[in-house]
Amino acid sequence: SQQGEEDPQALSIQEGENATMNCSYKTSINNLQWYRQNSGRGLVHLILIRSNEREKHSGRLRVTLDTSKKSSSLLITASRAADTASYFCATDKSGGYNKLIFGAGTRLAVHP
Amino acid sequence: GAGVSQSPSNKVTEKGKDVELRCDPISGHTALYWYRQSLGQGLEFLIYFQGNSAPDKSGLPSDRFSAERTGGSVSTLTIQRTQQEDSAVYLCASSGQGLGNQPQHFGDGTRLSIL
């Protein structure tokens, strides 16, 4: 079973609106990363948050992490049509694992 | 180029044939990963190479799947006696030292279709 589960599975918004995507995971982690995937392309790393961090910003992106609830959220502010993509969270399990476990992703559609 | 390169970008083959997929990671990256992504789904981990260590093959779905990494650089994923359920996009990624606090850099994948 996958470590991360994104919610919602799909999200449709208008340009200028904010988009919030959530990720839940099952076991203790060292780090959590968010990736973006445009149709037909590979994944692109967006942001990494460590288990001892609660919030991180990068441009229009804001990521929060609540280790007590084993959940994270990705907020994209002032969305643009170019933000249309799938977004995945990935966790690095604590205990010596070096591989990331990906969720099923949220498909975001931003309409002009 | 500076990124992860995968070839071919598309592969169509008949059921029962063998296929080889190639990944050329970012120069200097010691960690290399293979994933499989079915249509509209997340990534399924297949195999992980880290330097000269024994690879983590725990994600390979059957003994028809194998992978090599020669000289710590280029990797080849081989699927023998392909089945229709093998149809998917196969993604390769590399990272600096394979640490969990490092981003993975992905190629654009090989879209494999088994007829």
Interface residues (C-beta under 8 A of the other chain):
Chain A: Q2 G4 N30 N31 Q33 G40 R41 G42 L43 V44 H45 L48 R50 F88 D92 K93 Y97 N98 K99 L100 I101 F102 G103 A104 G105 R107
Chain B: V4 A31 Y33 Y35 G40 Q41 G42 L43 F45 Y48 Q50 D56 L91 A93 G98 L99 G100 N101 P103 Q104 H105 F106 G107 D108 G109
